[in-house]
Amino acid sequence: MKLVGYNDLQGRAAYQPTIHHQGDRWIAYIGHHGGTDAVPDPVNPLTSKAEPNGTSIVDVTDPAHPKYLHHIPGQQGKYESGGAQMVRVCDGKSLPKGDPNAVYMLRAVGSQGHEIWNVADPANPVLVTHIGEGLKDTHKSWWECDTGIAYLVSGVPGWRVRRMTEVYDLSDPAHPLKIRDFGLPGQEPGSTGPVPTELHGPISLGPEANRIYFGYGTDKNGILQIVDRNKLLNGPKEPTPENLRYPEVGRLTLSAFNGAHTVFPMKGMPIAEFAKDKDGQTRDIVMIVDEALLNECGEPRQMVWFADVTIEARPMIISSWTVPEASGHFCERGGRFGSHSSNENMAPVFYKKMAFIAFFNAGVRALDIRDPYHPKEVGYFIPAITDKTDKRCVTVDGNDRCKVAIQTNNVETDDRGYIYIVDRANTGMHILELTGPARAIAGLK
């Protein structure tokens, strides 16, 4: 992999990049964590004002020369308690009841709720509506652009977890309609006993595949839940244990050592090794990526897992992958080491062929996943630190020991084949491309 372009994102801690093709332009929308103790509200050079971290909008039409267009401030607060981490984008002409001239950006804003903005002019976004308020938290939501159905990760008061799902009809973004609340039995208001692991985020395959994949947990007690979309949307909606179980068609409970940050579905993958078998030549695969939380390897290793969910009622892990620690002495580098997230774009350029995994201080890793039973690394890129890169500390004998290291946080791709990584420790956004044999796997010239 090689570096194509870079933007410092005003020195803001970055979470989710979403790349959207708008007319003849490509625009990157980047959600941010809150500020740091040292710089709670970075200065926006475009306004000369100190602003809470929110959403960066960057023109990446020429990936070698990205142009920062606008910053929308988010919730006041530091680290996980502020910012506007999550962002999704849909064209108005794709949504059933959208303004065809609009481009809608859905973002999560901490405990303030969710917002929809019109970013048809990405340098001058206009607020359309606000969804929810007084939530415990928000996080990694999903939005179906063809139907308008959104699965908003929220913390509705009364629920026993910080994050669960609010299902909304956002086919007309100006008039949101709530469909229901959803979570695991035991999370709902009024329930008793042990509380299942909170939601991290869903990915929907839409009405045709009729499946939604929910990932619960981050670094422990992970759960992959497979849900019948039609039953979720049209089944009984009162959050009773029976009604919450009704849409579920399969569940995989992971080890207490590992979570499920990202659950990325790949239905109907052809497996070359099985081509001559009478049955099972294709398999339904879900790639599960855990999130490392503790600095300097202070927890079990978080990794990438591949699950065969062809028999949905009985999913099974078929392989795993991790960066070898000794390849870079990553436990000693500072900050987190371990997996965090994968790209989520399902464009044909990479889908079912390659996956890109953010691995914190080990940068981004490119995997050949054409045989998910034997995933193979074919490329990687670890950015250089800058004067904006924030330190990460651990407590040793009662004292803080701090180191400065890259913390590649989330990754996304675009339909052209560029890879975008953003840094949790304020280093900015790097735009990459594949080279050599890795590029050939994707069919790129």
C-alpha positions in Angstrom: 0.0 0.0 0.0 1.2 3.5 -0.6 0.2 7.0 0.6 -1.7 9.1 -2.0 -3.0 12.1 0.1 -3.3 13.5 3.6 -5.4 15.9 5.6 -4.8 16.7 9.3 -8.6 17.1 10.0 -7.7 20.2 12.2 -6.1 17.9 14.7 -9.4 16.3 15.8 -9.7 12.7 17.0 -11.5 10.8 14.2 -13.9 7.9 14.2 -16.0 7.1 11.2 -15.1 8.2 7.6 -17.9 7.9 5.0 -17.0 8.6 1.3 -19.8 9.7 -0.9 -20.0 10.3 -4.7 -21.8 13.6 -5.3 -22.2 14.6 -8.9 -18.7 14.8 -10.3 -17.2 15.1 -6.8 -16.2 12.7 -4.1 -16.7 14.0 -0.5 -15.5 12.5 2.7 -17.6 13.0 5.8 -15.7 12.2 9.0 -17.2 11.8 12.5 -15.1 12.8 15.4 -14.7 11.8 19.1 -14.6 14.6 21.7 -11.6 16.7 22.4 -8.7 16.0 24.7 -7.6 17.3 28.1 -4.9 19.4 26.4 -7.1 20.7 23.5 -10.8 20.3 24.4 -12.0 22.5 21.5 -9.5 22.7 18.6 -9.5 25.9 16.6 -11.2 25.7 13.2 -9.0 27.7 10.8 -12.0 28.4 8.5 -13.8 30.3 11.3 -10.9 31.1 13.6 -13.1 29.8 16.4 -12.5 27.1 19.0 -15.2 24.4 18.2 -16.1 21.1 19.9 -15.2 18.2 17.7 -18.1 17.3 15.4 -18.1 16.4 11.7 -15.4 17.2 9.1 -16.3 17.5 5.4 -13.4 17.1 3.0 -13.4 17.1 -0.8 -11.4 14.1 -2.0 -12.1 14.3 -5.7 -8.4 14.6 -6.2 -7.2 12.2 -3.5 -3.6 13.6 -3.7 -4.9 17.0 -2.7 -7.9 16.7 -0.3 -9.5 20.0 0.5 -11.1 20.7 3.9 -14.5 22.3 3.2 -16.4 22.6 6.5 -16.6 21.6 10.2 -20.0 21.1 11.9 -19.4 21.3 15.7 -20.7 18.4 17.8 -21.4 17.9 21.5 -19.2 19.6 24.0 -17.1 17.0 25.8 -13.9 15.1 25.8 -13.0 11.7 24.3 -16.0 9.4 24.2 -18.3 11.8 26.0 -18.4 14.4 23.2 -18.2 14.9 19.5 -20.3 13.4 16.8 -18.8 10.0 16.0 -21.0 8.4 13.4 -22.0 9.6 10.0 -24.0 8.1 7.0 -25.0 9.8 3.8 -27.9 9.2 1.3 -28.9 11.0 -1.8 -32.4 12.5 -1.8 -33.1 11.0 -5.2 -32.5 7.5 -3.7 -34.7 7.9 -0.7 -38.4 7.2 -1.4 -39.6 10.6 -0.1 -36.5 12.7 -0.2 -35.9 15.9 -2.0 -34.2 14.8 -5.2 -32.0 17.9 -5.1 -30.8 17.2 -1.5 -28.0 15.0 -0.2 -28.7 14.0 3.4 -26.1 13.4 6.1 -27.2 11.5 9.2 -25.0 11.9 12.2 -25.0 10.9 15.9 -24.3 13.6 18.4 -23.4 12.1 21.8 -26.3 12.1 24.2 -28.0 14.9 22.3 -29.5 12.5 19.8 -29.2 12.2 16.0 -29.3 14.9 13.3 -29.9 15.1 9.6 -28.2 17.7 7.5 -28.6 18.7 3.8 -25.1 18.6 2.4 -26.0 19.1 -1.3 -23.5 22.0 -1.0 -21.0 20.3 1.3 -19.2 23.6 2.2 -22.5 25.0 3.5 -24.5 22.2 5.2 -28.1 23.0 6.4 -29.7 21.3 9.4 -32.9 19.5 8.4 -34.1 17.9 11.7 -33.1 16.6 15.1 -34.0 13.1 16.2 -34.3 12.2 19.9 -32.9 13.9 23.0 -31.7 13.0 26.4 -30.2 9.7 25.3 -27.5 7.9 27.3 -25.3 7.6 24.2 -25.2 7.1 20.5 -22.8 5.2 18.2 -22.5 3.2 15.0 -25.8 3.5 13.1 -26.8 2.2 9.7 -29.1 3.8 7.0 -30.6 2.0 4.0 -30.6 4.6 1.2 -33.0 2.7 -1.0 -35.8 2.3 1.7 -34.9 5.1 4.2 -35.0 2.7 7.1 -32.4 3.6 9.7 -31.1 1.5 12.7 -30.0 4.2 15.1 -27.7 3.1 17.9 -29.0 5.0 21.0 -29.4 4.8 24.7 -33.1 5.3 25.3 -33.9 6.1 28.9 -35.3 3.1 30.8 -33.4 0.6 28.8 -30.8 -1.2 30.9 -27.9 -0.6 28.5 -26.1 2.4 27.2 -26.6 1.4 23.6 -29.5 -0.4 21.8 -31.4 0.2 18.6 -34.1 2.7 17.7 -35.6 1.8 14.3 -36.7 4.8 12.3 -38.3 5.4 8.9 -36.2 8.2 7.5 -37.5 7.9 3.9 -38.6 11.5 4.3 -35.7 12.9 6.3 -37.6 16.0 7.2 -40.3 14.0 9.0 -38.7 11.0 10.9 -41.1 8.3 12.0 -40.1 6.0 14.8 -40.9 2.3 14.2 -39.7 0.6 17.4 -37.0 0.0 19.9 -35.0 -3.2 19.7 -32.3 -5.0 21.7 -31.5 -8.4 23.4 -34.0 -9.8 25.9 -32.8 -8.7 29.3 -31.9 -5.2 28.1 -35.5 -3.9 27.9 -37.1 -1.7 30.6 -38.5 -3.6 33.6 -36.4 -6.7 33.0 -34.4 -8.3 35.7 -31.4 -10.6 36.0 -28.1 -10.4 34.0 -27.9 -7.7 31.4 -26.6 -8.8 28.0 -23.7 -7.0 26.3 -24.7 -3.6 24.8 -25.0 -3.0 21.1 -22.1 -1.7 19.1 -23.6 -1.5 15.6 -25.7 -3.1 12.9 -25.3 -3.7 9.1 -28.4 -4.3 7.0 -28.5 -6.1 3.6 -31.9 -4.5 2.9 -35.3 -5.9 1.9 -34.1 -8.3 -0.8 -31.7 -10.3 1.4 -34.1 -9.6 4.4 -31.2 -9.8 6.9 -29.7 -7.5 9.5 -26.5 -8.3 11.4 -26.1 -6.8 14.8 -22.7 -6.8 16.7 -22.8 -6.5 20.5 -19.8 -5.9 22.7 -16.4 -4.3 22.0 -13.6 -6.3 23.7 -15.5 -8.9 25.6 -18.7 -11.0 25.7 -19.3 -10.4 22.0 -22.5 -11.5 20.2 -23.3 -11.7 16.5 -27.1 -11.6 16.1 -28.8 -12.4 12.7 -32.2 -10.8 12.4 -35.1 -11.2 9.9 -35.6 -7.7 8.7 -39.3 -8.1 7.8 -40.1 -9.5 11.2 -38.2 -6.7 12.9 -40.1 -4.0 11.0 -43.5 -5.6 10.9 -43.6 -7.8 13.9 -45.0 -7.0 17.4 -43.2 -3.9 18.7 -43.7 -3.8 22.4 -40.3 -4.6 23.9 -41.2 -7.8 25.7 -38.8 -10.7 25.8 -41.0 -12.7 23.4 -41.2 -9.8 20.9 -37.5 -9.1 21.0 -36.8 -12.8 20.3 -39.3 -13.0 17.4 -37.1 -11.5 14.6 -33.9 -13.4 15.6 -32.9 -16.3 13.2 -29.4 -17.0 14.5 -26.9 -16.0 17.2 -23.2 -16.6 17.7 -21.9 -16.0 21.2 -18.2 -15.3 21.3 -15.7 -15.9 24.0 -15.7 -13.7 27.1 -12.3 -12.5 25.8 -13.6 -10.9 22.6 -16.3 -8.5 21.4 -18.0 -7.7 18.1 -17.4 -4.2 17.0 -18.1 -4.7 13.3 -20.0 -7.6 11.8 -19.6 -7.4 8.0 -21.8 -9.8 6.0 -20.8 -11.5 2.7 -23.6 -13.7 1.5 -23.0 -16.3 -1.3 -19.3 -16.2 -1.3 -17.9 -18.8 -3.9 -15.3 -21.0 -2.2 -12.8 -22.3 -4.8 -11.8 -25.2 -2.7 -15.4 -26.4 -2.6 -16.1 -25.9 -6.3 -16.3 -29.7 -7.0 -18.4 -30.5 -3.9 -22.0 -31.5 -4.5 -23.2 -29.0 -1.8 -21.9 -25.9 -0.2 -19.8 -24.5 -3.0 -20.9 -21.0 -1.8 -21.1 -20.0 1.8 -22.6 -17.1 3.7 -19.8 -15.4 5.7 -19.7 -12.7 8.4 -16.4 -11.1 9.2 -16.4 -10.1 12.9 -13.9 -7.5 14.1 -13.3 -6.9 17.8 -12.1 -3.6 19.3 -9.0 -3.3 21.5 -9.7 -0.9 24.4 -6.6 -1.0 26.7 -3.2 0.5 26.0 -0.1 -1.5 25.7 -1.8 -4.9 25.4 -3.5 -4.7 28.8 -6.2 -7.2 27.8 -6.7 -10.3 25.6 -5.8 -9.8 22.0 -8.7 -8.4 19.8 -8.7 -10.0 16.4 -10.6 -10.7 13.2 -12.9 -13.7 13.0 -14.7 -15.3 10.1 -18.0 -17.0 10.8 -19.8 -19.4 8.4 -23.5 -18.5 8.9 -24.8 -20.5 5.9 -26.9 -22.5 8.5 -28.1 -19.4 10.3 -29.3 -21.2 13.4 -25.9 -22.6 13.9 -23.1 -20.1 13.0 -19.6 -21.3 13.5 -16.2 -19.7 13.5 -14.0 -21.0 10.7 -10.9 -18.9 10.9 -9.2 -15.9 12.6 -6.4 -13.5 11.9 -4.2 -11.0 13.8 -1.1 -8.9 13.2 1.8 -10.8 14.7 2.9 -8.7 17.7 6.6 -9.4 17.2 6.5 -8.0 13.6 6.5 -4.5 15.1 6.9 -5.0 18.8 3.5 -3.4 19.0 2.9 -4.0 22.7 5.8 -1.7 23.4 5.0 1.1 21.0 2.3 2.8 23.1 -1.4 3.1 22.7 -3.7 0.3 21.7 -2.7 -2.7 19.7 -5.3 -5.0 18.2 -8.2 -4.8 15.8 -10.9 -2.2 15.8 -12.9 -2.0 12.6 -13.2 -3.0 8.9 -14.3 -1.1 5.9 -18.1 -1.3 5.3 -18.4 -0.3 1.6 -19.9 -3.2 -0.4 -18.9 -1.8 -3.8 -17.7 -4.5 -6.2 -14.1 -3.2 -6.3 -13.3 -4.9 -3.0 -16.4 -6.8 -1.8 -15.8 -10.5 -1.1 -12.2 -10.1 -2.4 -10.4 -7.9 0.0 -11.0 -6.4 3.5 -9.2 -3.6 5.2 -8.8 -3.8 9.0 -7.8 -0.8 11.3 -5.3 -2.2 13.8 -4.5 0.9 16.0 -0.7 1.2 16.3 -0.2 -1.4 13.6 -2.0 0.9 11.1 -4.3 -0.6 8.4 -4.0 -4.2 7.1 -5.2 -5.4 3.7 -6.5 -9.0 3.7 -7.2 -11.3 0.8 -10.5 -12.9 1.9 -11.4 -14.8 -1.2 -10.9 -17.9 0.9 -12.3 -16.9 4.2 -11.2 -20.2 5.7 -7.6 -19.0 5.1 -7.5 -15.1 5.2 -4.1 -13.8 4.1 -2.4 -10.4 4.6 -1.3 -8.9 1.3 -0.5 -5.3 2.4 -0.3 -2.8 5.2 0.4 0.9 5.9 1.4 2.5 9.2 1.3 6.3 9.1 4.0 8.5 10.6 3.2 10.4 13.8 3.1 14.3 13.6 3.2 17.2 16.0 -0.5 16.8 16.4 -0.4 13.1 17.5 -1.7 12.8 21.0 0.0 10.7 23.7 -1.4 7.5 25.3 -0.7 6.6 28.9 -0.7 3.6 31.2 -0.3 3.7 35.0 2.9 1.9 36.2 3.6 1.8 40.0 1.2 4.7 40.5 2.7 6.9 37.8 1.6 7.7 34.3 3.9 6.3 31.5 3.0 8.0 28.2 4.0 7.2 24.7 3.1 8.7 21.3 1.9 6.3 18.7 -0.4 6.1 15.6 -3.9 4.9 16.5 -5.5 4.0 13.2 -9.2 4.0 14.3 -11.6 3.4 11.4 -11.2 2.6 7.7 -13.4 3.0 4.6 -13.0 2.6 0.9 -14.6 4.3 -2.1 -15.9 2.8 -5.4 -12.7 4.0 -7.2 -10.5 1.7 -5.0 -9.0 4.3 -2.6 -8.7 3.4 1.1 -9.2 6.1 3.8 -7.9 5.7 7.3 -8.4 8.1 10.2 -6.6 8.4 13.5 -8.0 8.3 17.0 -4.9 10.2 18.4 -5.5 13.4 16.3 -3.1 12.6 13.4 -5.7 13.1 10.7 -6.8 11.2 7.5 -4.5 9.3 5.2 -5.7 8.3 1.7 -4.1 5.1 0.3 -4.0 2.9 -2.7 -2.9 -0.7 -3.3 0.2 -1.6 -5.2 1.7 -4.7 -6.7 0.0 -8.1 -6.3 -2.5 -6.7 -3.8 -3.8 -4.4 -6.5 -4.2 -7.3 -8.9 -6.4 -9.2 -6.4 -8.9 -6.4 -6.6 -8.7 -6.3 -10.4 -7.3 -2.7 -10.4 -5.0 -1.7 -13.2 
